[in-house]
């Protein structure tokens, strides 16, 4: 049996949207299983006890994403 997944939301950067059920899509800095925090984009239940599938990005990946988004806006 797999070990339980441990996480700590170290910083809430922002909420992108909220569903009618109260779940929020958030960008956070999250430490998974005691590892250094990474940027994390996923859906969370109102009390953060449950989560949906998400996307975890390193500092380098989030910077590349920022550059891609900036280039879309400036075009």
Secondary structure, DSSP 8 states (H G I E B T S, - for coil): ------EEEEEEEEEEEE-TTS-EEEEEEEEETTS--EEEEEEE-TTSS-EEEEEEE-HHHHHHHHHHHHHHHH-
